[in-house]
Amino acid sequence: MTQCQPLEIAILALGQTTSSTVYGMNDLLCSAGRDWALLTGGKPGHPLIKPTIVSASGEAMEVANGGWVKPHRQLSPEYHPDAICILEIAVAPDSRFAEGLATEIEWLKRYWDNGGTIAAACTWGCTSSPGSAPWKRQSVWQRFT
């Protein structure tokens, strides 16, 4: 049986994410293709996904709730993973968090324009102003695009 190369799925680490979410997603993606064969046959299977934790700087950073994340690499113009996953962002609904994410936003726009796949794994993220109707809420992504 021919084994394919694992898909590279980037996990975007931001100062507003939590370390448990970043590393939990990393662990989950690492298990794809590997763990079921181990559980049922005693030998690990071929990994199907290669998760890569990325950030604007590529340097270790303190994240929400005082945790620390050490990315595998920095976002760069030539970097083009098979997909990138944006995780939950721990911010108040009325915050202006996007103002500090210009590098990440520009990279995501360029990545998307070049055919990239962007996925999200988060709670139902929405923003609304006080007193606005629920149907007038917009996604966090729509706020800064």
Contacts in CASP RR format, 6 or more apart in sequence:
PFRMAT RR
TARGET T0000
AUTHOR 0000-0000-0000
METHOD contacts of the structure
MODEL  1
MTQCQPLEIAILALGQTTSSTVYGMNDLLCSAGRDWALLTGGKPGHPLIK
PTIVSASGEAMEVANGGWVKPHRQLSPEYHPDAICILEIAVAPDSRFAEG
LATEIEWLKRYWDNGGTIAAACTWGCTSSPGSAPWKRQSVWQRFT
3 46 0 8 1.000
4 48 0 8 1.000
6 46 0 8 1.000
6 47 0 8 1.000
6 48 0 8 1.000
6 49 0 8 1.000
6 50 0 8 1.000
7 48 0 8 1.000
7 49 0 8 1.000
7 50 0 8 1.000
7 82 0 8 1.000
7 83 0 8 1.000
8 49 0 8 1.000
8 50 0 8 1.000
8 51 0 8 1.000
8 52 0 8 1.000
8 81 0 8 1.000
8 82 0 8 1.000
9 29 0 8 1.000
9 49 0 8 1.000
9 50 0 8 1.000
9 51 0 8 1.000
9 52 0 8 1.000
9 81 0 8 1.000
9 82 0 8 1.000
9 83 0 8 1.000
9 84 0 8 1.000
9 85 0 8 1.000
10 51 0 8 1.000
10 52 0 8 1.000
10 53 0 8 1.000
10 54 0 8 1.000
10 79 0 8 1.000
10 81 0 8 1.000
10 83 0 8 1.000
10 84 0 8 1.000
10 85 0 8 1.000
11 22 0 8 1.000
11 25 0 8 1.000
11 26 0 8 1.000
11 29 0 8 1.000
11 51 0 8 1.000
11 52 0 8 1.000
11 53 0 8 1.000
11 54 0 8 1.000
11 84 0 8 1.000
11 85 0 8 1.000
11 87 0 8 1.000
12 54 0 8 1.000
12 55 0 8 1.000
12 84 0 8 1.000
12 85 0 8 1.000
12 86 0 8 1.000
12 87 0 8 1.000
12 104 0 8 1.000
13 22 0 8 1.000
13 53 0 8 1.000
13 54 0 8 1.000
13 55 0 8 1.000
13 61 0 8 1.000
13 63 0 8 1.000
13 69 0 8 1.000
13 71 0 8 1.000
14 55 0 8 1.000
14 63 0 8 1.000
14 89 0 8 1.000
14 101 0 8 1.000
14 104 0 8 1.000
15 61 0 8 1.000
15 62 0 8 1.000
15 63 0 8 1.000
15 64 0 8 1.000
16 63 0 8 1.000
16 64 0 8 1.000
16 89 0 8 1.000
16 90 0 8 1.000
16 91 0 8 1.000
16 97 0 8 1.000
17 63 0 8 1.000
17 64 0 8 1.000
17 69 0 8 1.000
17 87 0 8 1.000
17 88 0 8 1.000
17 89 0 8 1.000
17 90 0 8 1.000
18 63 0 8 1.000
18 64 0 8 1.000
18 65 0 8 1.000
18 67 0 8 1.000
18 88 0 8 1.000
18 90 0 8 1.000
19 63 0 8 1.000
19 65 0 8 1.000
19 66 0 8 1.000
19 67 0 8 1.000
19 68 0 8 1.000
19 69 0 8 1.000
21 87 0 8 1.000
21 88 0 8 1.000
21 121 0 8 1.000
22 53 0 8 1.000
22 63 0 8 1.000
22 69 0 8 1.000
22 87 0 8 1.000
23 69 0 8 1.000
25 51 0 8 1.000
25 85 0 8 1.000
25 87 0 8 1.000
25 121 0 8 1.000
26 51 0 8 1.000
26 53 0 8 1.000
29 49 0 8 1.000
29 51 0 8 1.000
30 47 0 8 1.000
30 49 0 8 1.000
30 51 0 8 1.000
32 47 0 8 1.000
32 48 0 8 1.000
32 49 0 8 1.000
33 45 0 8 1.000
33 46 0 8 1.000
33 47 0 8 1.000
33 48 0 8 1.000
33 49 0 8 1.000
34 44 0 8 1.000
34 45 0 8 1.000
34 46 0 8 1.000
34 47 0 8 1.000
34 48 0 8 1.000
35 44 0 8 1.000
35 45 0 8 1.000
36 45 0 8 1.000
37 43 0 8 1.000
37 44 0 8 1.000
37 45 0 8 1.000
38 44 0 8 1.000
38 45 0 8 1.000
52 72 0 8 1.000
52 73 0 8 1.000
52 81 0 8 1.000
53 69 0 8 1.000
53 70 0 8 1.000
53 71 0 8 1.000
53 72 0 8 1.000
53 73 0 8 1.000
54 71 0 8 1.000
54 72 0 8 1.000
54 73 0 8 1.000
54 74 0 8 1.000
54 75 0 8 1.000
54 79 0 8 1.000
54 81 0 8 1.000
54 84 0 8 1.000
55 61 0 8 1.000
55 69 0 8 1.000
55 71 0 8 1.000
55 74 0 8 1.000
55 75 0 8 1.000
56 74 0 8 1.000
56 75 0 8 1.000
56 101 0 8 1.000
56 103 0 8 1.000
56 104 0 8 1.000
56 107 0 8 1.000
57 71 0 8 1.000
57 74 0 8 1.000
58 71 0 8 1.000
58 73 0 8 1.000
58 74 0 8 1.000
58 75 0 8 1.000
59 71 0 8 1.000
59 74 0 8 1.000
60 68 0 8 1.000
60 69 0 8 1.000
60 70 0 8 1.000
60 71 0 8 1.000
61 68 0 8 1.000
61 69 0 8 1.000
61 71 0 8 1.000
62 68 0 8 1.000
63 69 0 8 1.000
64 90 0 8 1.000
65 90 0 8 1.000
73 79 0 8 1.000
75 103 0 8 1.000
75 104 0 8 1.000
75 107 0 8 1.000
77 107 0 8 1.000
77 110 0 8 1.000
80 111 0 8 1.000
80 114 0 8 1.000
80 116 0 8 1.000
82 117 0 8 1.000
83 116 0 8 1.000
83 117 0 8 1.000
83 118 0 8 1.000
83 119 0 8 1.000
84 108 0 8 1.000
84 111 0 8 1.000
84 116 0 8 1.000
84 117 0 8 1.000
84 118 0 8 1.000
84 119 0 8 1.000
85 119 0 8 1.000
85 120 0 8 1.000
85 121 0 8 1.000
86 108 0 8 1.000
86 118 0 8 1.000
86 119 0 8 1.000
86 120 0 8 1.000
86 121 0 8 1.000
86 122 0 8 1.000
86 141 0 8 1.000
87 120 0 8 1.000
87 121 0 8 1.000
87 122 0 8 1.000
88 121 0 8 1.000
88 122 0 8 1.000
88 123 0 8 1.000
88 125 0 8 1.000
89 97 0 8 1.000
89 122 0 8 1.000
89 140 0 8 1.000
91 97 0 8 1.000
93 126 0 8 1.000
93 127 0 8 1.000
93 128 0 8 1.000
94 127 0 8 1.000
94 129 0 8 1.000
98 105 0 8 1.000
98 143 0 8 1.000
98 144 0 8 1.000
101 144 0 8 1.000
105 144 0 8 1.000
105 145 0 8 1.000
108 118 0 8 1.000
109 145 0 8 1.000
111 118 0 8 1.000
112 118 0 8 1.000
120 141 0 8 1.000
125 139 0 8 1.000
125 140 0 8 1.000
126 137 0 8 1.000
126 138 0 8 1.000
126 139 0 8 1.000
126 140 0 8 1.000
127 137 0 8 1.000
127 138 0 8 1.000
127 139 0 8 1.000
127 140 0 8 1.000
127 143 0 8 1.000
128 134 0 8 1.000
128 136 0 8 1.000
128 137 0 8 1.000
128 138 0 8 1.000
END
